[in-house]
Every structure is written in C-alpha cells, then in structure tokens.
Amino acid sequence: MRNQVSINRLIFDVLNRFEQYSAEEKLNQRPLLLKNLIHSAGRLPEPASNETYQRWQIFAQIAGFDLSLAKLFESHCDALSILHELGYENEIDEKTWAVWAADGGPAPLKVENGRCLGIKPWCSGAEFVQKALISFKDQHGQSQLCIVDLNQPSITIDLDQWQAVGMQGTQTARVNFQDTAVKLIGRPNDYLDRAGFWHGAAGVAACWYGAAVRLMDELQQSCLKTPNPFKKMHLGQLATQVMITRQYFQYVAQLIDSQPKLSHEREVRILRAQAEKSCLAVIEGVGKALGARPFCEQASFASLMADLPVFIRQSHAAFDDEQIAERCLQEQVSWQL
C-alpha cells in the first residue's frame, strides 16, 4: 500500500471537490467518484494485517464527507477482504464490488446448480455496482455466499422499495434474480464463522464515527466563530464521549492485529455499542447547540444528520433484532403506560 499520508491527501482532494456539488450532482456523480476513490486508495490493508486502524481511518475520513459514499466504499473493500480471507484471491479484479447480506424479503434467494432465483432486499449501489457477494440460506438453513456478475439480463432492479429519507445516495434497491448464474464461495457458514466477520463489523462502526467527528467539527468551528457558554457546554460533554470512542477503536485495532485469528466478537460488540452511543449523543447535542440554521442551510451537515441514524439502524445484524423480539415474546413485555 502507498504512503498513508499521500492516500489521505488524494482522498481529501477528491472528496473536497465532491462536497461542492449540489444534491442532484452528487447523486449523478457518486458512482464515478466511488470508482475514483477505489483507484486513489488502491487495495486497503486487510483487517488484522497490522494496519487495521489505518483502514478504519480511511473509512472514517470518507464518512465525514458523505455517508452514502462511505457505505459503498466500505462494502467494496469488505467484499475484497472476504474473498481474500476465504481463499478466493484469484476472483478479485478491477470491478466495483458490494456485499449484499440482508435477509428476508418476499422471496428469499434459492441457489441450485450454479443458478440463483429469488429477491434480495437492501442492495446498495445496485444500479452501478458491477459484482456482488450475496448471502443465502441453503436447504439446511446454513448461510452461504456466492458471487454474482450483475451484467446479466436475468437481473432486475426495483428502487421503489427504499423509503428512508436518509442514505438515499446509496441508491439501495430490491434486486430480483431469475435463473441467474452465480459462483459459490466457501463452505456453509464460512462467511459467518471467519474471524473477519467481526473485524469487518468494526469497520462499519468506523463509518458512523467519522460522520460524528465531522458533526463535532461543525460545533467546534461555531464555538470559535461565535462562542457562547451553551455551545461550549455541549462541546465539552460530547468531546469526552468521542475521545473515549476513538481510544477504544485504537485498542480494538491493536487487539485484532496482535491476535488476528480470533474474532474478538465481545470487544467489537462493545465498540459498536460505544460508537452508536457517542454518535446518537452527537446528533442530539450538536443539533441542540447549533439550532435550526445548519439543518436548513448547510447541505453536508443536513445530509449527515439525516443519514447517520439510518446508517446505524441499517447496519445492525438482523439476528440481533430477532433475538430481542423473541425475548420480548417470552417475557410478555408491555409498552402500555
């Protein structure tokens, strides 16, 4: 990998130009910018390669400018890491990749004899991503992965199902596969059982964190330009949480690099919980401190505020929601006052 400072500079220059575009221009230019970022950054260090923190720093840097772009970029990098970890390095090419692992939908995927049939929900970048790693459940209910080349006439894309106001820039869609050619990757449950599953989950949290830091920067700059005790109080309270979160990112990165064959699931879960807590505190605190003006007049600020809570909710694994629902049913939880 090239020098970290030079890569950060290249990424900053590309993103700084992008930030000047209108919302419509950003929507049109994001696929091209994604390719430019992939080319500028090159192959990122793999998780657990003694440069895990540097990898997360790049995700956070991009997220501070545009969360939709960060999600697409992180998904591309995650796909390459999965192929690397599962021993399919030879499948990696110059195409733009994604990982589509959301379950559910009206017709869950079925894969048989190298052909795919069904619907995959929540596929980000579906109209411009070229290849994807998609998950499905086999006949025994075990999770499997396959590669799909998206340049096939048997694939149709439905953009009307994504109703979230936030993360519109990902152009997330429901994708329908009708006898589509795919290539199986790994053995049953390899995708979930590998240590890198949790290392990658921490990388997603780095995107959340990068957006929160950018919002904090807005508050800090406002305090410098027009200081008042109310804004300074919120800045002090939030800075403490954000600094704690950054230190825990550093700790978990060092842990992963020192013991690369372990998943460190417990520590990653704690990291994600801490990152979410600090991000939600930033959303509330910065919003209160700065008032209505940046929500209404600053495009980047308004986008981050709308995108960040959606990205956090979207990122949580479905099985966690199922576990919560099952516990509520068992305990007969009531929400009545």
LOTORMAR-770268 format. One record per residue (C-alpha): x, y, z. Coordinates in steps of 0.1 Angstrom, whole numbers, always signed. Layout:
BEGIN
rec c1: X&c2: Y&c3: Z
...
***
This chain:
BEGIN
rec c1: +0&c2: +0&c3: +0
rec c1: +12&c2: +35&c3: -7
rec c1: +21&c2: +60&c3: +20
rec c1: -8&c2: +67&c3: +43
rec c1: -4&c2: +105&c3: +42
rec c1: -4&c2: +106&c3: +4
rec c1: -35&c2: +84&c3: +2
rec c1: -53&c2: +106&c3: +28
rec c1: -44&c2: +137&c3: +7
rec c1: -57&c2: +121&c3: -25
rec c1: -89&c2: +111&c3: -8
rec c1: -93&c2: +146&c3: +7
rec c1: -89&c2: +163&c3: -26
rec c1: -114&c2: +141&c3: -44
rec c1: -140&c2: +145&c3: -16
rec c1: -135&c2: +182&c3: -12
rec c1: -144&c2: +187&c3: -48
rec c1: -174&c2: +164&c3: -45
rec c1: -187&c2: +184&c3: -14
rec c1: -192&c2: +215&c3: -36
rec c1: -217&c2: +197&c3: -58
rec c1: -255&c2: +201&c3: -55
rec c1: -276&c2: +172&c3: -41
rec c1: -286&c2: +163&c3: -77
rec c1: -250&c2: +165&c3: -89
rec c1: -239&c2: +143&c3: -61
rec c1: -264&c2: +117&c3: -69
rec c1: -252&c2: +116&c3: -105
rec c1: -215&c2: +118&c3: -97
rec c1: -213&c2: +94&c3: -68
rec c1: -208&c2: +62&c3: -89
rec c1: -179&c2: +79&c3: -107
rec c1: -165&c2: +92&c3: -75
rec c1: -167&c2: +57&c3: -60
rec c1: -145&c2: +44&c3: -88
rec c1: -121&c2: +73&c3: -84
rec c1: -118&c2: +66&c3: -46
rec c1: -112&c2: +29&c3: -52
rec c1: -85&c2: +38&c3: -77
rec c1: -69&c2: +65&c3: -55
rec c1: -69&c2: +44&c3: -23
rec c1: -58&c2: +12&c3: -40
rec c1: -61&c2: -21&c3: -21
rec c1: -65&c2: -12&c3: +15
rec c1: -47&c2: -31&c3: +43
rec c1: -67&c2: -62&c3: +52
rec c1: -81&c2: -64&c3: +87
rec c1: -57&c2: -80&c3: +112
rec c1: -27&c2: -70&c3: +90
rec c1: -10&c2: -47&c3: +115
rec c1: -27&c2: -18&c3: +98
rec c1: -63&c2: -23&c3: +109
rec c1: -66&c2: +12&c3: +125
rec c1: -53&c2: +28&c3: +93
rec c1: -80&c2: +10&c3: +73
rec c1: -107&c2: +23&c3: +97
rec c1: -93&c2: +58&c3: +94
rec c1: -99&c2: +58&c3: +57
rec c1: -135&c2: +47&c3: +62
rec c1: -140&c2: +74&c3: +88
rec c1: -124&c2: +101&c3: +66
rec c1: -148&c2: +93&c3: +37
rec c1: -178&c2: +91&c3: +60
rec c1: -171&c2: +126&c3: +73
rec c1: -179&c2: +139&c3: +38
rec c1: -206&c2: +116&c3: +26
rec c1: -220&c2: +86&c3: +44
rec c1: -236&c2: +70&c3: +13
rec c1: -203&c2: +71&c3: -4
rec c1: -186&c2: +56&c3: +27
rec c1: -211&c2: +28&c3: +29
rec c1: -205&c2: +19&c3: -8
rec c1: -167&c2: +21&c3: -4
rec c1: -166&c2: +1&c3: +28
rec c1: -188&c2: -26&c3: +11
rec c1: -164&c2: -28&c3: -18
rec c1: -134&c2: -32&c3: +5
rec c1: -152&c2: -57&c3: +26
rec c1: -160&c2: -79&c3: -4
rec c1: -123&c2: -80&c3: -13
rec c1: -114&c2: -89&c3: +22
rec c1: -139&c2: -117&c3: +23
rec c1: -126&c2: -132&c3: -9
rec c1: -90&c2: -129&c3: +5
rec c1: -99&c2: -145&c3: +38
rec c1: -118&c2: -174&c3: +22
rec c1: -90&c2: -182&c3: -2
rec c1: -105&c2: -167&c3: -34
rec c1: -79&c2: -141&c3: -41
rec c1: -80&c2: -151&c3: -78
rec c1: -116&c2: -138&c3: -81
rec c1: -105&c2: -102&c3: -72
rec c1: -105&c2: -79&c3: -102
rec c1: -108&c2: -42&c3: -111
rec c1: -146&c2: -42&c3: -109
rec c1: -166&c2: -23&c3: -83
rec c1: -179&c2: -48&c3: -57
rec c1: -205&c2: -49&c3: -29
rec c1: -216&c2: -73&c3: -1
rec c1: -254&c2: -79&c3: +0
rec c1: -261&c2: -98&c3: +31
rec c1: -296&c2: -86&c3: +42
rec c1: -321&c2: -114&c3: +47
rec c1: -358&c2: -115&c3: +44
rec c1: -380&c2: -101&c3: +16
rec c1: -409&c2: -117&c3: -2
rec c1: -390&c2: -144&c3: -19
rec c1: -357&c2: -154&c3: -2
rec c1: -329&c2: -165&c3: -26
rec c1: -326&c2: -201&c3: -37
rec c1: -294&c2: -213&c3: -53
rec c1: -291&c2: -246&c3: -70
rec c1: -266&c2: -259&c3: -97
rec c1: -250&c2: -226&c3: -100
rec c1: -282&c2: -207&c3: -107
rec c1: -300&c2: -182&c3: -85
rec c1: -337&c2: -175&c3: -81
rec c1: -354&c2: -150&c3: -58
rec c1: -353&c2: -115&c3: -44
rec c1: -325&c2: -98&c3: -23
rec c1: -335&c2: -68&c3: -3
rec c1: -315&c2: -37&c3: +6
rec c1: -289&c2: -39&c3: -22
rec c1: -269&c2: -7&c3: -20
rec c1: -255&c2: +6&c3: -53
rec c1: -275&c2: -20&c3: -73
rec c1: -276&c2: +1&c3: -105
rec c1: -239&c2: +8&c3: -107
rec c1: -220&c2: -19&c3: -87
rec c1: -206&c2: -45&c3: -111
rec c1: -202&c2: -76&c3: -89
rec c1: -216&c2: -86&c3: -56
rec c1: -211&c2: -112&c3: -29
rec c1: -246&c2: -122&c3: -19
rec c1: -257&c2: -144&c3: +11
rec c1: -284&c2: -170&c3: +11
rec c1: -296&c2: -199&c3: +32
rec c1: -291&c2: -234&c3: +18
rec c1: -315&c2: -263&c3: +22
rec c1: -302&c2: -269&c3: +58
rec c1: -306&c2: -233&c3: +68
rec c1: -269&c2: -226&c3: +68
rec c1: -255&c2: -193&c3: +55
rec c1: -236&c2: -194&c3: +22
rec c1: -221&c2: -169&c3: -2
rec c1: -219&c2: -167&c3: -39
rec c1: -205&c2: -143&c3: -65
rec c1: -229&c2: -127&c3: -90
rec c1: -218&c2: -107&c3: -120
rec c1: -245&c2: -80&c3: -123
rec c1: -242&c2: -76&c3: -160
rec c1: -269&c2: -103&c3: -167
rec c1: -303&c2: -98&c3: -183
rec c1: -319&c2: -121&c3: -158
rec c1: -314&c2: -94&c3: -131
rec c1: -340&c2: -66&c3: -125
rec c1: -337&c2: -37&c3: -100
rec c1: -365&c2: -21&c3: -81
rec c1: -356&c2: +12&c3: -65
rec c1: -391&c2: +20&c3: -52
rec c1: -389&c2: -2&c3: -21
rec c1: -363&c2: +20&c3: -3
rec c1: -384&c2: +47&c3: +16
rec c1: -358&c2: +60&c3: +40
rec c1: -351&c2: +97&c3: +37
rec c1: -315&c2: +91&c3: +49
rec c1: -289&c2: +72&c3: +28
rec c1: -308&c2: +80&c3: -4
rec c1: -274&c2: +84&c3: -21
rec c1: -267&c2: +47&c3: -18
rec c1: -295&c2: +41&c3: -44
rec c1: -305&c2: +10&c3: -24
rec c1: -328&c2: -14&c3: -42
rec c1: -346&c2: -47&c3: -41
rec c1: -329&c2: -70&c3: -67
rec c1: -348&c2: -98&c3: -85
rec c1: -328&c2: -128&c3: -98
rec c1: -344&c2: -151&c3: -123
rec c1: -322&c2: -181&c3: -132
rec c1: -291&c2: -160&c3: -128
rec c1: -256&c2: -176&c3: -130
rec c1: -237&c2: -174&c3: -97
rec c1: -205&c2: -190&c3: -83
rec c1: -205&c2: -205&c3: -48
rec c1: -178&c2: -192&c3: -24
rec c1: -166&c2: -213&c3: +5
rec c1: -184&c2: -239&c3: +26
rec c1: -216&c2: -235&c3: +46
rec c1: -213&c2: -208&c3: +74
rec c1: -177&c2: -199&c3: +63
rec c1: -189&c2: -163&c3: +58
rec c1: -202&c2: -160&c3: +94
rec c1: -176&c2: -182&c3: +112
rec c1: -145&c2: -165&c3: +99
rec c1: -128&c2: -141&c3: +123
rec c1: -130&c2: -113&c3: +97
rec c1: -168&c2: -112&c3: +100
rec c1: -164&c2: -92&c3: +133
rec c1: -134&c2: -73&c3: +121
rec c1: -155&c2: -60&c3: +93
rec c1: -183&c2: -52&c3: +117
rec c1: -159&c2: -28&c3: +134
rec c1: -151&c2: -12&c3: +101
rec c1: -187&c2: -3&c3: +96
rec c1: -187&c2: +14&c3: +130
rec c1: -157&c2: +35&c3: +119
rec c1: -180&c2: +50&c3: +93
rec c1: -205&c2: +60&c3: +119
rec c1: -177&c2: +75&c3: +140
rec c1: -163&c2: +95&c3: +110
rec c1: -196&c2: +112&c3: +105
rec c1: -199&c2: +120&c3: +142
rec c1: -165&c2: +136&c3: +142
rec c1: -174&c2: +158&c3: +112
rec c1: -205&c2: +170&c3: +130
rec c1: -184&c2: +177&c3: +161
rec c1: -160&c2: +198&c3: +139
rec c1: -190&c2: +219&c3: +129
rec c1: -198&c2: +226&c3: +165
rec c1: -162&c2: +233&c3: +173
rec c1: -159&c2: +258&c3: +145
rec c1: -191&c2: +275&c3: +156
rec c1: -177&c2: +278&c3: +191
rec c1: -146&c2: +295&c3: +177
rec c1: -165&c2: +319&c3: +155
rec c1: -194&c2: +328&c3: +178
rec c1: -186&c2: +314&c3: +213
rec c1: -212&c2: +312&c3: +240
rec c1: -215&c2: +291&c3: +272
rec c1: -244&c2: +269&c3: +258
rec c1: -224&c2: +257&c3: +228
rec c1: -192&c2: +252&c3: +248
rec c1: -211&c2: +231&c3: +274
rec c1: -223&c2: +207&c3: +246
rec c1: -189&c2: +207&c3: +230
rec c1: -172&c2: +197&c3: +263
rec c1: -197&c2: +169&c3: +270
rec c1: -196&c2: +154&c3: +235
rec c1: -158&c2: +157&c3: +232
rec c1: -154&c2: +133&c3: +262
rec c1: -176&c2: +106&c3: +246
rec c1: -159&c2: +110&c3: +212
rec c1: -124&c2: +107&c3: +227
rec c1: -133&c2: +76&c3: +246
rec c1: -147&c2: +61&c3: +215
rec c1: -116&c2: +69&c3: +195
rec c1: -94&c2: +53&c3: +222
rec c1: -115&c2: +21&c3: +221
rec c1: -111&c2: +20&c3: +183
rec c1: -74&c2: +21&c3: +188
rec c1: -75&c2: -6&c3: +215
rec c1: -96&c2: -30&c3: +194
rec c1: -75&c2: -24&c3: +163
rec c1: -43&c2: -33&c3: +183
rec c1: -61&c2: -64&c3: +198
rec c1: -71&c2: -76&c3: +163
rec c1: -36&c2: -71&c3: +149
rec c1: -20&c2: -89&c3: +179
rec c1: -44&c2: -119&c3: +177
rec c1: -55&c2: -119&c3: +140
rec c1: -70&c2: -154&c3: +141
rec c1: -95&c2: -145&c3: +169
rec c1: -128&c2: -127&c3: +161
rec c1: -128&c2: -106&c3: +192
rec c1: -166&c2: -106&c3: +190
rec c1: -171&c2: -93&c3: +225
rec c1: -148&c2: -64&c3: +221
rec c1: -163&c2: -55&c3: +187
rec c1: -198&c2: -56&c3: +201
rec c1: -187&c2: -33&c3: +229
rec c1: -171&c2: -10&c3: +203
rec c1: -202&c2: -8&c3: +181
rec c1: -223&c2: -1&c3: +212
rec c1: -200&c2: +27&c3: +223
rec c1: -197&c2: +41&c3: +188
rec c1: -235&c2: +41&c3: +185
rec c1: -239&c2: +57&c3: +219
rec c1: -215&c2: +85&c3: +211
rec c1: -230&c2: +91&c3: +176
rec c1: -265&c2: +94&c3: +189
rec c1: -253&c2: +118&c3: +216
rec c1: -235&c2: +139&c3: +189
rec c1: -267&c2: +140&c3: +168
rec c1: -287&c2: +153&c3: +197
rec c1: -261&c2: +176&c3: +213
rec c1: -248&c2: +192&c3: +181
rec c1: -284&c2: +197&c3: +169
rec c1: -294&c2: +215&c3: +202
rec c1: -262&c2: +236&c3: +203
rec c1: -263&c2: +249&c3: +167
rec c1: -301&c2: +253&c3: +163
rec c1: -320&c2: +252&c3: +131
rec c1: -297&c2: +271&c3: +107
rec c1: -273&c2: +244&c3: +97
rec c1: -301&c2: +219&c3: +92
rec c1: -317&c2: +243&c3: +67
rec c1: -288&c2: +260&c3: +51
rec c1: -257&c2: +236&c3: +51
rec c1: -261&c2: +207&c3: +27
rec c1: -234&c2: +185&c3: +41
rec c1: -244&c2: +190&c3: +77
rec c1: -281&c2: +183&c3: +69
rec c1: -272&c2: +152&c3: +49
rec c1: -250&c2: +137&c3: +77
rec c1: -278&c2: +144&c3: +103
rec c1: -303&c2: +126&c3: +81
rec c1: -280&c2: +98&c3: +70
rec c1: -263&c2: +88&c3: +102
rec c1: -292&c2: +74&c3: +122
rec c1: -305&c2: +54&c3: +92
rec c1: -270&c2: +40&c3: +85
rec c1: -267&c2: +29&c3: +122
rec c1: -301&c2: +12&c3: +122
rec c1: -294&c2: -4&c3: +88
rec c1: -261&c2: -17&c3: +99
rec c1: -273&c2: -38&c3: +128
rec c1: -275&c2: -75&c3: +122
rec c1: -309&c2: -89&c3: +117
rec c1: -303&c2: -118&c3: +141
rec c1: -299&c2: -93&c3: +169
rec c1: -334&c2: -79&c3: +162
rec c1: -348&c2: -114&c3: +161
rec c1: -332&c2: -122&c3: +195
rec c1: -348&c2: -90&c3: +210
rec c1: -382&c2: -99&c3: +196
rec c1: -380&c2: -134&c3: +209
rec c1: -371&c2: -122&c3: +244
rec c1: -400&c2: -97&c3: +244
rec c1: -424&c2: -125&c3: +235
rec c1: -411&c2: -148&c3: +262
rec c1: -412&c2: -121&c3: +288
rec c1: -446&c2: -108&c3: +277
rec c1: -432&c2: -72&c3: +277
rec c1: -459&c2: -45&c3: +278
rec c1: -454&c2: -10&c3: +264
rec c1: -486&c2: +4&c3: +279
rec c1: -484&c2: +33&c3: +303
***
